[in-house]
């Protein structure tokens, strides 16, 4: 398949703008650990879904506090756009290693049914995380919402964080520091690799890709 061999290309200026405006790595002082399995397994109905597994670590931390996890879970479960979708969510761990050795613990999400076109590759969206890393309930909620629209969504991991340790300033600080100043090319290279990894998925149309960040 020729499209699977397509190399993702974007200008340094475009990538820098996307990362600078959409994925500002500023670490907040967040201290509480969250182990909310019900919230991590949330689907559009709010029920547990065995086909949904966002991370290899089922106890990965996904929010700043238990209260925040509860609020996000409620908002996710009552999202009207997701609520009217008649299909099912699929989410799987997406673990890949960059050329410089960083093990990325991302998540790949897509939906089936609900009137979505089946049997052909879909456009892909790469979600770049904020300071706290990829294990984030809010990102999973956004990935789910995009998936109901027919996208295959990769929550990228630029910290190498399988357990949600990005919520701890002492852990995430040094890992974000490598991307500042002269480390900007490293950030750009790893982001490109995440996008390329998404493009290589057999679920994805490599000619239709987007990169989205949040802060």
ZAVO-875209 format. One record per atom (N, C-alpha, C): x, y, z; atom name. Coordinates in nm, 4 decimals, padded with zeros to 6 digits, m for minus. Example, Ala and Ser with C-alpha at 12.3 -4.5 7.8 and 13.67 -1.06 7.14 Angstrom:
2
<<01.3190,m00.5690,00.7800>,N>
<<01.2300,m00.4500,00.7800>,CA>
<<01.3200,m00.3300,00.7800>,C>
<<01.2850,m00.2250,00.7080>,N>
<<01.3670,m00.1060,00.7140>,CA>
<<01.2900,00.0030,00.7870>,C>
This chain:
215
<<00.0852,m00.1197,00.0000>,N>
<<00.0000,00.0000,00.0000>,CA>
<<00.0875,00.1229,00.0000>,C>
<<00.0799,00.1988,m00.1087>,N>
<<00.1698,00.3123,m00.1250>,CA>
<<00.1519,00.4148,m00.0156>,C>
<<00.0258,00.4329,00.0307>,N>
<<00.0004,00.5361,00.1320>,CA>
<<00.0698,00.5048,00.2629>,C>
<<00.0937,00.3760,00.2926>,N>
<<00.1591,00.3401,00.4189>,CA>
<<00.3076,00.3728,00.4164>,C>
<<00.3625,00.3972,00.2988>,N>
<<00.5032,00.4332,00.2892>,CA>
<<00.5234,00.5826,00.2804>,C>
<<00.4145,00.6563,00.2943>,N>
<<00.4224,00.8015,00.2845>,CA>
<<00.4955,00.8574,00.4050>,C>
<<00.5937,00.9423,00.3829>,N>
<<00.6659,01.0074,00.4918>,CA>
<<00.5950,01.1362,00.5286>,C>
<<00.5699,01.1550,00.6591>,N>
<<00.5028,01.2757,00.7037>,CA>
<<00.5988,01.3922,00.6945>,C>
<<00.5549,01.4994,00.6262>,N>
<<00.6396,01.6164,00.6099>,CA>
<<00.5639,01.7404,00.6555>,C>
<<00.6328,01.8274,00.7280>,N>
<<00.5767,01.9573,00.7633>,CA>
<<00.6941,02.0499,00.7893>,C>
<<00.6718,02.1770,00.7706>,N>
<<00.7803,02.2720,00.7912>,CA>
<<00.8094,02.2879,00.9387>,C>
<<00.9374,02.3197,00.9697>,N>
<<00.9743,02.3439,01.1091>,CA>
<<00.8935,02.4587,01.1669>,C>
<<00.8651,02.5572,01.0828>,N>
<<00.7899,02.6729,01.1305>,CA>
<<00.6489,02.6324,01.1723>,C>
<<00.5835,02.5475,01.0885>,N>
<<00.4476,02.5035,01.1197>,CA>
<<00.4457,02.4187,01.2452>,C>
<<00.5390,02.3243,01.2557>,N>
<<00.5427,02.2368,01.3718>,CA>
<<00.5733,02.3142,01.4978>,C>
<<00.6680,02.4084,01.4900>,N>
<<00.7020,02.4881,01.6074>,CA>
<<00.5816,02.5682,01.6542>,C>
<<00.5053,02.6247,01.5588>,N>
<<00.3882,02.7025,01.5949>,CA>
<<00.2839,02.6158,01.6630>,C>
<<00.2610,02.4967,01.6070>,N>
<<00.1632,02.4072,01.6665>,CA>
<<00.2009,02.3701,01.8088>,C>
<<00.3275,02.3377,01.8278>,N>
<<00.3715,02.2938,01.9592>,CA>
<<00.3768,02.4082,02.0587>,C>
<<00.4180,02.5264,02.0103>,N>
<<00.4319,02.6396,02.1013>,CA>
<<00.2973,02.6902,02.1493>,C>
<<00.1965,02.6873,02.0584>,N>
<<00.0658,02.7427,02.0946>,CA>
<<m00.0275,02.6381,02.1517>,C>
<<m00.0084,02.5130,02.1136>,N>
<<m00.1060,02.4136,02.1528>,CA>
<<m00.0623,02.3142,02.2559>,C>
<<00.0668,02.3046,02.2792>,N>
<<00.1133,02.2033,02.3736>,CA>
<<00.2233,02.2594,02.4605>,C>
<<00.1916,02.3622,02.5341>,N>
<<00.2883,02.4275,02.6200>,CA>
<<00.3179,02.3390,02.7395>,C>
<<00.4459,02.3070,02.7532>,N>
<<00.4835,02.2158,02.8598>,CA>
<<00.5164,02.2940,02.9867>,C>
<<00.4114,02.3283,03.0599>,N>
<<00.4284,02.3993,03.1865>,CA>
<<00.3744,02.3114,03.2959>,C>
<<00.4571,02.2720,03.3880>,N>
<<00.4170,02.1745,03.4883>,CA>
<<00.3543,02.2427,03.6086>,C>
<<00.2319,02.2078,03.6393>,N>
<<00.1650,02.2615,03.7573>,CA>
<<00.2026,02.1787,03.8786>,C>
<<00.1739,02.2333,03.9949>,N>
<<00.2029,02.1622,04.1189>,CA>
<<00.0853,02.0724,04.1529>,C>
<<00.0936,01.9475,04.1053>,N>
<<m00.0144,01.8515,04.1230>,CA>
<<00.0380,01.7351,04.2058>,C>
<<m00.0275,01.7026,04.3151>,N>
<<00.0326,01.6106,04.4094>,CA>
<<m00.0455,01.4823,04.4359>,C>
<<m00.1767,01.4816,04.4153>,N>
<<m00.2538,01.3640,04.4538>,CA>
<<m00.2488,01.2572,04.3457>,C>
<<m00.2376,01.1301,04.3825>,N>
<<m00.2413,01.0212,04.2859>,CA>
<<m00.3832,00.9693,04.2729>,C>
<<m00.4179,00.9337,04.1491>,N>
<<m00.5532,00.8897,04.1216>,CA>
<<m00.5499,00.7475,04.0678>,C>
<<m00.6316,00.6620,04.1234>,N>
<<m00.6405,00.5243,04.0768>,CA>
<<m00.7864,00.4925,04.0448>,C>
<<m00.8464,00.5616,03.9514>,N>
<<m00.9896,00.5493,03.9244>,CA>
<<m01.0127,00.4588,03.8038>,C>
<<m01.0236,00.3298,03.8277>,N>
<<m01.0406,00.2343,03.7177>,CA>
<<m01.1706,00.2573,03.6424>,C>
<<m01.2773,00.2907,03.7154>,N>
<<m01.4052,00.3145,03.6482>,CA>
<<m01.3950,00.4314,03.5518>,C>
<<m01.3253,00.5370,03.5933>,N>
<<m01.3109,00.6534,03.5063>,CA>
<<m01.2270,00.6201,03.3847>,C>
<<m01.1220,00.5395,03.4032>,N>
<<m01.0363,00.5062,03.2900>,CA>
<<m01.1099,00.4215,03.1873>,C>
<<m01.2062,00.3398,03.2311>,N>
<<m01.2759,00.2513,03.1403>,CA>
<<m01.4071,00.3118,03.0891>,C>
<<m01.4282,00.4411,03.1114>,N>
<<m01.5535,00.5038,03.0742>,CA>
<<m01.5782,00.4960,02.9241>,C>
<<m01.7005,00.4653,02.8866>,N>
<<m01.7410,00.4701,02.7473>,CA>
<<m01.8539,00.5704,02.7336>,C>
<<m01.9142,00.5763,02.6131>,N>
<<m02.0184,00.6749,02.5912>,CA>
<<m02.1394,00.6528,02.6807>,C>
<<m02.1593,00.5333,02.7308>,N>
<<m02.2729,00.5082,02.8180>,CA>
<<m02.2361,00.5214,02.9648>,C>
<<m02.1058,00.5377,02.9932>,N>
<<m02.0611,00.5454,03.1314>,CA>
<<m02.0352,00.4089,03.1911>,C>
<<m02.0510,00.3023,03.1134>,N>
<<m02.0332,00.1674,03.1657>,CA>
<<m01.8948,00.1140,03.1327>,C>
<<m01.8548,00.0079,03.2045>,N>
<<m01.7257,m00.0544,03.1775>,CA>
<<m01.7306,m00.1236,03.0423>,C>
<<m01.6236,m00.1109,02.9659>,N>
<<m01.6187,m00.1692,02.8319>,CA>
<<m01.4903,m00.2500,02.8182>,C>
<<m01.5012,m00.3843,02.8170>,N>
<<m01.3802,m00.4680,02.8109>,CA>
<<m01.2917,m00.4396,02.6909>,C>
<<m01.3514,m00.3906,02.5780>,N>
<<m01.2724,m00.3651,02.4576>,CA>
<<m01.1913,m00.2373,02.4687>,C>
<<m01.2099,m00.1618,02.5747>,N>
<<m01.1414,m00.0339,02.5913>,CA>
<<m01.0312,m00.0497,02.6953>,C>
<<m00.9084,m00.0332,02.6491>,N>
<<m00.7943,m00.0340,02.7411>,CA>
<<m00.6965,00.0720,02.6939>,C>
<<m00.6906,00.1812,02.7660>,N>
<<m00.6121,00.2960,02.7219>,CA>
<<m00.4622,00.2789,02.7449>,C>
<<m00.4230,00.2033,02.8448>,N>
<<m00.2808,00.1917,02.8800>,CA>
<<m00.2499,00.0506,02.9266>,C>
<<m00.1232,00.0134,02.9162>,N>
<<m00.0810,m00.1169,02.9671>,CA>
<<m00.0957,m00.1237,03.1186>,C>
<<m00.0741,m00.0121,03.1852>,N>
<<m00.0902,m00.0039,03.3294>,CA>
<<m00.2353,00.0338,03.3602>,C>
<<m00.3138,m00.0616,03.4072>,N>
<<m00.4539,m00.0349,03.4363>,CA>
<<m00.4724,00.0584,03.5557>,C>
<<m00.3651,00.0824,03.6308>,N>
<<m00.3724,00.1714,03.7458>,CA>
<<m00.2975,00.3023,03.7229>,C>
<<m00.2732,00.3348,03.5967>,N>
<<m00.2026,00.4598,03.5674>,CA>
<<m00.2822,00.5789,03.6195>,C>
<<m00.2113,00.6755,03.6715>,N>
<<m00.2762,00.7966,03.7202>,CA>
<<m00.3251,00.8793,03.6012>,C>
<<m00.4475,00.9345,03.6120>,N>
<<m00.5058,01.0030,03.4975>,CA>
<<m00.5633,01.1405,03.5298>,C>
<<m00.5427,01.1905,03.6502>,N>
<<m00.5949,01.3230,03.6859>,CA>
<<m00.5169,01.3782,03.8037>,C>
<<m00.5381,01.5073,03.8322>,N>
<<m00.4661,01.5736,03.9404>,CA>
<<m00.5119,01.5248,04.0768>,C>
<<m00.6393,01.4886,04.0877>,N>
<<m00.6953,01.4465,04.2149>,CA>
<<m00.8153,01.3570,04.1896>,C>
<<m00.8624,01.2907,04.2944>,N>
<<m00.9815,01.2082,04.2817>,CA>
<<m01.1027,01.2938,04.2466>,C>
<<m01.1096,01.4130,04.3015>,N>
<<m01.2215,01.5020,04.2710>,CA>
<<m01.2221,01.5413,04.1235>,C>
<<m01.1040,01.5749,04.0721>,N>
<<m01.0966,01.6113,03.9315>,CA>
<<m01.1341,01.4932,03.8427>,C>
<<m01.0887,01.3733,03.8782>,N>
<<m01.1226,01.2546,03.8003>,CA>
<<m01.2737,01.2331,03.7978>,C>
<<m01.3386,01.2543,03.9124>,N>
<<m01.4829,01.2361,03.9201>,CA>
<<m01.5558,01.3363,03.8303>,C>
<<m01.5120,01.4626,03.8333>,N>
<<m01.5746,01.5670,03.7514>,CA>
<<m01.5567,01.5360,03.6026>,C>
<<m01.4352,01.4971,03.5637>,N>
<<m01.4089,01.4654,03.4235>,CA>
<<m01.4896,01.3439,03.3779>,C>
<<m01.4982,01.2435,03.4641>,N>
<<m01.5733,01.1239,03.4291>,CA>
<<m01.7213,01.1566,03.4080>,C>
<<m01.7762,01.2414,03.4936>,N>
<<m01.9159,01.2811,03.4784>,CA>
<<m01.9376,01.3590,03.3487>,C>
<<m01.8461,01.4524,03.3204>,N>
<<m01.8585,01.5327,03.1983>,CA>
<<m01.8463,01.4452,03.0744>,C>
<<m01.7516,01.3529,03.0769>,N>
<<m01.7323,01.2597,02.9658>,CA>
<<m01.8579,01.1750,02.9440>,C>
<<m01.9113,01.1207,03.0517>,N>
<<m02.0280,01.0348,03.0412>,CA>
<<m02.1537,01.1064,02.9952>,C>
<<m02.1598,01.2394,03.0150>,N>
<<m02.2786,01.3157,02.9752>,CA>
<<m02.2545,01.4004,02.8503>,C>
<<m02.1417,01.3799,02.7822>,N>
<<m02.1127,01.4538,02.6592>,CA>
<<m02.2229,01.4256,02.5568>,C>
<<m02.2966,01.5290,02.5141>,N>
<<m02.4100,01.5037,02.4235>,CA>
<<m02.3689,01.4487,02.2880>,C>
<<m02.2537,01.4915,02.2373>,N>
<<m02.2084,01.4427,02.1067>,CA>
<<m02.1781,01.2938,02.1121>,C>
<<m02.1127,01.2517,02.2201>,N>
<<m02.0832,01.1096,02.2367>,CA>
<<m02.2114,01.0326,02.2664>,C>
<<m02.3015,01.0957,02.3421>,N>
<<m02.4237,01.0285,02.3823>,CA>
<<m02.5135,00.9885,02.2676>,C>
<<m02.5150,01.0670,02.1609>,N>
<<m02.6030,01.0352,02.0479>,CA>
<<m02.5372,00.9388,01.9494>,C>
<<m02.4100,00.9113,01.9691>,N>
<<m02.3400,00.8196,01.8793>,CA>
<<m02.3836,00.6771,01.9103>,C>
<<m02.4218,00.6040,01.8085>,N>
<<m02.4759,00.4710,01.8312>,CA>
<<m02.3756,00.3583,01.8207>,C>
<<m02.2494,00.3905,01.7980>,N>
<<m02.1480,00.2868,01.7816>,CA>
<<m02.0734,00.2564,01.9096>,C>
<<m01.9601,00.1905,01.8952>,N>
<<m01.8799,00.1497,02.0103>,CA>
<<m01.7390,00.2059,02.0010>,C>
<<m01.6809,00.2321,02.1155>,N>
<<m01.5443,00.2823,02.1249>,CA>
<<m01.4462,00.1677,02.1398>,C>
<<m01.3361,00.1750,02.0677>,N>
<<m01.2232,00.0831,02.0853>,CA>
<<m01.1007,00.1669,02.1197>,C>
<<m01.0273,00.1248,02.2205>,N>
<<m00.9031,00.1936,02.2574>,CA>
<<m00.8005,00.0900,02.2996>,C>
<<m00.6781,00.1079,02.2535>,N>
<<m00.5716,00.0122,02.2828>,CA>
<<m00.4426,00.0878,02.3141>,C>
<<m00.3563,00.0298,02.3982>,N>
<<m00.2246,00.0901,02.4180>,CA>
<<m00.1486,00.0929,02.2862>,C>
<<m00.0732,00.1999,02.2657>,N>
<<00.0037,00.2165,02.1417>,CA>
<<00.1474,00.2460,02.1834>,C>
<<00.2266,00.1412,02.1955>,N>
<<00.3632,00.1527,02.2469>,CA>
<<00.4617,00.1412,02.1306>,C>
<<00.5420,00.2448,02.1141>,N>
<<00.6419,00.2473,02.0082>,CA>
<<00.7707,00.3083,02.0637>,C>
<<00.8836,00.2775,02.0004>,N>
<<01.0125,00.3317,02.0430>,CA>
<<01.0661,00.4253,01.9355>,C>
<<01.1091,00.5443,01.9768>,N>
<<01.1626,00.6402,01.8814>,CA>
<<01.3032,00.5991,01.8391>,C>
<<01.3522,00.6626,01.7354>,N>
<<01.4858,00.6298,01.6860>,CA>
<<01.5945,00.6619,01.7870>,C>
<<01.5635,00.7520,01.8835>,N>
<<01.6638,00.7831,01.9862>,CA>
<<01.6400,00.7064,02.1161>,C>
<<01.5462,00.6106,02.1139>,N>
<<01.5315,00.5194,02.2272>,CA>
<<01.4212,00.5498,02.3263>,C>
<<01.3433,00.6556,02.3064>,N>
<<01.2334,00.6846,02.3984>,CA>
<<01.1173,00.5885,02.3713>,C>
<<01.0717,00.5206,02.4752>,N>
<<00.9557,00.4326,02.4623>,CA>
<<00.8304,00.5161,02.4860>,C>
<<00.7519,00.5330,02.3805>,N>
<<00.6304,00.6127,02.3875>,CA>
<<00.5117,00.5234,02.4252>,C>
<<00.4442,00.5596,02.5330>,N>
<<00.3281,00.4840,02.5794>,CA>
<<00.2016,00.5625,02.5475>,C>
<<00.1638,00.5595,02.4214>,N>
<<00.0455,00.6315,02.3785>,CA>
<<m00.0775,00.5435,02.3788>,C>
<<m00.1870,00.5970,02.3249>,N>
<<m00.3133,00.5238,02.3148>,CA>
<<m00.3731,00.5502,02.1773>,C>
<<m00.4319,00.4459,02.1195>,N>
<<m00.4968,00.4588,01.9896>,CA>
<<m00.6462,00.4335,02.0075>,C>
<<m00.7284,00.5265,01.9608>,N>
<<m00.8738,00.5156,01.9776>,CA>
<<m00.9459,00.5315,01.8440>,C>
<<m01.0505,00.4551,01.8272>,N>
<<m01.1350,00.4659,01.7086>,CA>
<<m01.2714,00.4074,01.7448>,C>
<<m01.3690,00.4328,01.6618>,N>
<<m01.5039,00.3832,01.6867>,CA>
<<m01.5528,00.2975,01.5704>,C>
<<m01.6406,00.2052,01.6016>,N>
<<m01.7075,00.1228,01.5020>,CA>
<<m01.8579,00.1427,01.5130>,C>
<<m01.9278,00.1210,01.4014>,N>
<<m02.0726,00.1345,01.4018>,CA>
<<m02.1149,00.2802,01.4019>,C>
<<m02.2381,00.3047,01.4436>,N>
<<m02.2875,00.4412,01.4527>,CA>
<<m02.2954,00.5135,01.3199>,C>
<<m02.3032,00.4381,01.2096>,N>
<<m02.3092,00.4999,01.0789>,CA>
<<m02.1757,00.5342,01.0179>,C>
<<m02.0645,00.5016,01.0890>,N>
<<m01.9321,00.5297,01.0340>,CA>
<<m01.9011,00.4350,00.9179>,C>
<<m01.8273,00.4853,00.8229>,N>
<<m01.7883,00.4045,00.7077>,CA>
<<m01.6902,00.2961,00.7516>,C>
<<m01.7188,00.1745,00.7160>,N>
<<m01.6367,00.0609,00.7563>,CA>
<<m01.5520,00.0107,00.6393>,C>
<<m01.4402,m00.0542,00.6708>,N>
<<m01.3629,m00.1254,00.5710>,CA>
<<m01.2625,m00.0450,00.4924>,C>
<<m01.2433,00.0823,00.5254>,N>
<<m01.1431,00.1623,00.4552>,CA>
<<m01.0686,00.2493,00.5556>,C>
<<m00.9434,00.2844,00.5251>,N>
<<m00.8659,00.3678,00.6180>,CA>
<<m00.9350,00.5009,00.6454>,C>
<<m00.9123,00.5519,00.7647>,N>
<<m00.9753,00.6759,00.8076>,CA>
<<m00.8699,00.7843,00.8304>,C>
<<m00.9110,00.9099,00.8307>,N>
<<m00.8160,01.0161,00.8656>,CA>
<<m00.7669,00.9996,01.0087>,C>
<<m00.6439,01.0417,01.0326>,N>
<<m00.5838,01.0269,01.1651>,CA>
<<m00.5591,01.1605,01.2320>,C>
<<m00.5748,01.1619,01.3631>,N>
<<m00.5471,01.2804,01.4435>,CA>
<<m00.4497,01.2419,01.5544>,C>
<<m00.3408,01.3157,01.5654>,N>
<<m00.2422,01.2952,01.6711>,CA>
<<m00.2630,01.4026,01.7775>,C>
<<m00.3002,01.3619,01.8982>,N>
<<m00.3190,01.4546,02.0094>,CA>
<<m00.1894,01.4631,02.0895>,C>
<<m00.1334,01.5825,02.0978>,N>
<<m00.0119,01.6050,02.1765>,CA>
<<m00.0524,01.6507,02.3166>,C>
<<m00.0003,01.5849,02.4154>,N>
<<m00.0410,01.6104,02.5538>,CA>
<<00.0148,01.7413,02.6087>,C>
<<m00.0322,01.7783,02.7270>,N>
<<00.0161,01.8965,02.7970>,CA>
<<00.1314,01.8573,02.8883>,C>
<<00.1586,01.9401,02.9879>,N>
<<00.2719,01.9171,03.0770>,CA>
<<00.2623,01.7865,03.1534>,C>
<<00.1403,01.7398,03.1778>,N>
<<00.1231,01.6235,03.2646>,CA>
<<00.1333,01.4910,03.1899>,C>
<<00.1543,01.4937,03.0614>,N>
<<00.1781,01.3706,02.9887>,CA>
<<00.0536,01.3066,02.9299>,C>
<<00.0688,01.1865,02.8758>,N>
<<m00.0377,01.1228,02.7972>,CA>
<<m00.1462,01.0539,02.8791>,C>
<<m00.1179,01.0206,03.0040>,N>
<<m00.2175,00.9506,03.0860>,CA>
<<m00.3097,01.0537,03.1499>,C>
<<m00.4095,01.0949,03.0752>,N>
<<m00.4917,01.2096,03.1125>,CA>
<<m00.6366,01.1817,03.0711>,C>
<<m00.7267,01.1824,03.1689>,N>
<<m00.8672,01.1567,03.1395>,CA>
<<m00.9231,01.2536,03.0360>,C>
<<m00.8834,01.3798,03.0454>,N>
<<m00.9359,01.4784,02.9515>,CA>
<<m00.8965,01.4424,02.8084>,C>
<<m00.7708,01.4018,02.7873>,N>
<<m00.7277,01.3624,02.6532>,CA>
<<m00.8064,01.2417,02.6028>,C>
<<m00.8344,01.1477,02.6920>,N>
<<m00.9107,01.0296,02.6520>,CA>
<<m01.0531,01.0684,02.6129>,C>
<<m01.1100,01.1601,02.6852>,N>
<<m01.2425,01.2111,02.6510>,CA>
<<m01.2407,01.2754,02.5120>,C>
<<m01.1395,01.3624,02.4878>,N>
<<m01.1294,01.4282,02.3565>,CA>
<<m01.1063,01.3258,02.2450>,C>
<<m01.0235,01.2253,02.2724>,N>
<<m00.9977,01.1220,02.1726>,CA>
<<m01.1270,01.0473,02.1388>,C>
<<m01.2050,01.0182,02.2407>,N>
<<m01.3322,00.9496,02.2199>,CA>
<<m01.4253,01.0344,02.1336>,C>
<<m01.4362,01.1630,02.1648>,N>
<<m01.5233,01.2517,02.0881>,CA>
<<m01.4815,01.2578,01.9417>,C>
<<m01.3521,01.2689,01.9155>,N>
<<m01.3035,01.2716,01.7774>,CA>
<<m01.3291,01.1388,01.7072>,C>
<<m01.3140,01.0302,01.7805>,N>
<<m01.3340,00.8981,01.7203>,CA>
<<m01.4776,00.8787,01.6747>,C>
<<m01.5751,00.9376,01.7465>,N>
<<m01.7147,00.9240,01.7044>,CA>
<<m01.7395,00.9942,01.5714>,C>
<<m01.6508,01.0832,01.5326>,N>
<<m01.6634,01.1537,01.4041>,CA>
<<m01.5903,01.0817,01.2908>,C>
<<m01.5332,00.9672,01.3224>,N>
<<m01.4703,00.8880,01.2176>,CA>
<<m01.3201,00.8997,01.2095>,C>
<<m01.2571,00.9600,01.3082>,N>
<<m01.1115,00.9713,01.3089>,CA>
<<m01.0488,00.8559,01.3881>,C>
<<m00.9286,00.8189,01.3481>,N>
<<m00.8445,00.7329,01.4311>,CA>
<<m00.7517,00.8263,01.5076>,C>
<<m00.7528,00.8175,01.6386>,N>
<<m00.6859,00.9171,01.7226>,CA>
<<m00.5723,00.8541,01.8006>,C>
<<m00.4547,00.9139,01.7892>,N>
<<m00.3394,00.8734,01.8699>,CA>
<<m00.3139,00.9777,01.9775>,C>
<<m00.3191,00.9369,02.1035>,N>
<<m00.2692,01.0220,02.2120>,CA>
<<m00.1198,00.9956,02.2197>,C>
<<m00.0407,01.0910,02.1737>,N>
<<00.1045,01.0727,02.1685>,CA>
<<00.1659,01.0834,02.3076>,C>
<<00.2813,01.0237,02.3232>,N>
<<00.3553,01.0303,02.4495>,CA>
<<00.4958,01.0801,02.4206>,C>
<<00.5240,01.2022,02.4594>,N>
<<00.6568,01.2608,02.4373>,CA>
<<00.7422,01.2589,02.5637>,C>
<<00.6904,01.1987,02.6710>,N>
<<00.7661,01.1914,02.7962>,CA>
<<00.8156,01.0510,02.8274>,C>
<<00.7563,00.9496,02.7638>,N>
<<00.7884,00.8124,02.7997>,CA>
<<00.7253,00.7765,02.9327>,C>
<<00.5928,00.7914,02.9415>,N>
<<00.5223,00.7828,03.0698>,CA>
<<00.4137,00.6761,03.0663>,C>
<<00.4422,00.5539,03.1133>,N>
<<00.3406,00.4484,03.1125>,CA>
<<00.2474,00.4507,03.2323>,C>
<<00.2862,00.5191,03.3394>,N>
<<00.2139,00.5082,03.4665>,CA>
<<00.1420,00.6353,03.5105>,C>
<<00.1496,00.7434,03.4330>,N>
<<00.0904,00.8685,03.4765>,CA>
<<00.1782,00.9460,03.5719>,C>
<<00.3080,00.9202,03.5677>,N>
<<00.4007,00.9920,03.6560>,CA>
<<00.4161,01.1383,03.6166>,C>
<<00.3679,01.1743,03.4969>,N>
<<00.3758,01.3132,03.4538>,CA>
<<00.2988,01.4085,03.5430>,C>
<<00.2091,01.3557,03.6242>,N>
<<00.1361,01.4403,03.7187>,CA>
<<00.2222,01.4832,03.8369>,C>
<<00.3394,01.4228,03.8518>,N>
<<00.4315,01.4581,03.9598>,CA>
<<00.5388,01.5531,03.9065>,C>
<<00.5460,01.6766,03.9592>,N>
<<00.6444,01.7737,03.9096>,CA>
<<00.7884,01.7229,03.9138>,C>
<<00.8242,01.6491,04.0189>,N>
<<00.9620,01.6021,04.0316>,CA>
<<00.9985,01.5037,03.9200>,C>
<<00.8994,01.4334,03.8695>,N>
<<00.9252,01.3372,03.7619>,CA>
<<00.9220,01.4042,03.6259>,C>
<<00.8193,01.4869,03.6019>,N>
<<00.8012,01.5413,03.4677>,CA>
<<00.8950,01.6579,03.4371>,C>
<<00.9389,01.7313,03.5408>,N>
<<01.0243,01.8476,03.5176>,CA>
<<01.1472,01.8187,03.4338>,C>
<<01.2313,01.7227,03.4749>,N>
<<01.3516,01.6927,03.3959>,CA>
<<01.3203,01.6419,03.2555>,C>
<<01.2107,01.5716,03.2402>,N>
<<01.1760,01.5164,03.1089>,CA>
<<01.1246,01.6226,03.0142>,C>
<<01.0660,01.7277,03.0664>,N>
<<01.0245,01.8403,02.9826>,CA>
<<01.1409,01.9341,02.9546>,C>
<<01.2354,01.9385,03.0478>,N>
<<01.3485,02.0298,03.0354>,CA>
<<01.4305,02.0011,02.9105>,C>
<<01.4359,01.8746,02.8690>,N>
<<01.5175,01.8395,02.7518>,CA>
<<01.4613,01.9008,02.6237>,C>
<<01.3379,01.9500,02.6274>,N>
<<01.2761,02.0075,02.5085>,CA>
<<01.2883,02.1593,02.5005>,C>
<<01.3471,02.2203,02.6010>,N>
<<01.3586,02.3661,02.6009>,CA>
<<01.4892,02.4094,02.5339>,C>
<<01.4930,02.5356,02.4899>,N>
<<01.6154,02.5903,02.4313>,CA>
<<01.6658,02.5087,02.3141>,C>
<<01.7861,02.4578,02.3267>,N>
<<01.8470,02.3802,02.2191>,CA>
<<01.7807,02.2437,02.2012>,C>
<<01.6926,02.2077,02.2936>,N>
<<01.6233,02.0803,02.2821>,CA>
<<01.5006,02.0837,02.1933>,C>
<<01.4685,02.2013,02.1380>,N>
<<01.3512,02.2119,02.0518>,CA>
<<01.3556,02.1159,01.9324>,C>
<<01.4689,02.0972,01.8647>,N>
<<01.4715,02.0000,01.7541>,CA>
<<01.4361,01.8583,01.7985>,C>
<<01.4724,01.8209,01.9217>,N>
<<01.4373,01.6886,01.9726>,CA>
<<01.2859,01.6759,01.9854>,C>
<<01.2215,01.7805,02.0362>,N>
<<01.0761,01.7813,02.0469>,CA>
<<01.0112,01.7681,01.9095>,C>
<<01.0624,01.8422,01.8141>,N>
<<01.0073,01.8361,01.6789>,CA>
<<01.0261,01.6977,01.6179>,C>
<<01.1446,01.6401,01.6373>,N>
<<01.1723,01.5096,01.5780>,CA>
<<01.0818,01.4015,01.6378>,C>
<<01.0668,01.4029,01.7699>,N>
<<00.9828,01.3005,01.8341>,CA>
<<00.8353,01.3184,01.7983>,C>
<<00.7926,01.4423,01.7814>,N>
<<00.6542,01.4668,01.7409>,CA>
<<00.6311,01.4154,01.5999>,C>
<<00.7265,01.4396,01.5119>,N>
<<00.7158,01.3866,01.3756>,CA>
<<00.7093,01.2338,01.3767>,C>
<<00.7891,01.1728,01.4625>,N>
<<00.7894,01.0273,01.4686>,CA>
<<00.6551,00.9745,01.5181>,C>
<<00.5953,01.0422,01.6150>,N>
<<00.4625,01.0011,01.6629>,CA>
<<00.3609,01.0098,01.5498>,C>
<<00.3668,01.1169,01.4730>,N>
<<00.2746,01.1340,01.3613>,CA>
<<00.2990,01.0275,01.2544>,C>
<<00.4255,00.9960,01.2294>,N>
<<00.4584,00.8923,01.1320>,CA>
<<00.4090,00.7561,01.1792>,C>
<<00.4209,00.7287,01.3091>,N>
<<00.3726,00.6016,01.3636>,CA>
<<00.2216,00.5887,01.3458>,C>
<<00.1495,00.7003,01.3645>,N>
<<00.0057,00.6995,01.3399>,CA>
<<m00.0221,00.6712,01.1927>,C>
<<00.0542,00.7348,01.1042>,N>
<<00.0343,00.7172,00.9601>,CA>
<<00.0552,00.5726,00.9166>,C>
<<00.1405,00.4998,00.9870>,N>
<<00.1719,00.3623,00.9495>,CA>
<<00.0684,00.2618,00.9971>,C>
<<m00.0278,00.3055,01.0784>,N>
<<m00.1341,00.2147,01.1224>,CA>
<<m00.2196,00.1748,01.0031>,C>
<<m00.2548,00.0474,00.9908>,N>
<<m00.3408,00.0048,00.8796>,CA>
<<m00.4808,00.0648,00.8870>,C>
<<m00.5160,00.1224,01.0001>,N>
<<m00.6470,00.1855,01.0153>,CA>
<<m00.6519,00.3253,00.9552>,C>
<<m00.5338,00.3808,00.9237>,N>
<<m00.5230,00.5236,00.8934>,CA>
<<m00.4908,00.5493,00.7471>,C>
<<m00.5553,00.6513,00.6926>,N>
<<m00.5216,00.7056,00.5609>,CA>
<<m00.4081,00.8054,00.5809>,C>
<<m00.2874,00.7675,00.5425>,N>
<<m00.1688,00.8490,00.5693>,CA>
<<m00.1691,00.9816,00.4952>,C>
<<m00.2582,00.9983,00.3994>,N>
<<m00.2660,01.1256,00.3270>,CA>
<<m00.3559,01.2269,00.3977>,C>
<<m00.4211,01.1840,00.5062>,N>
<<m00.5118,01.2730,00.5794>,CA>
<<m00.4782,01.2673,00.7286>,C>
<<m00.3899,01.3582,00.7695>,N>
<<m00.3410,01.3588,00.9080>,CA>
<<m00.3521,01.4989,00.9666>,C>
<<m00.3719,01.5050,01.0969>,N>
<<m00.3732,01.6327,01.1675>,CA>
<<m00.2983,01.6176,01.2996>,C>
<<m00.2391,01.7271,01.3432>,N>
<<m00.1682,01.7322,01.4704>,CA>
<<m00.2367,01.8369,01.5573>,C>
<<m00.2798,01.7983,01.6770>,N>
<<m00.3541,01.8871,01.7648>,CA>
<<m00.2894,01.8872,01.9027>,C>
<<m00.2758,02.0045,01.9619>,N>
<<m00.2204,02.0156,02.0961>,CA>
<<m00.3132,02.0898,02.1884>,C>
<<m00.2868,02.0827,02.3170>,N>
<<m00.3674,02.1540,02.4154>,CA>
<<m00.2806,02.1931,02.5335>,C>
<<m00.3240,02.2916,02.6079>,N>
<<m00.2463,02.3340,02.7246>,CA>
<<m00.3413,02.3729,02.8362>,C>
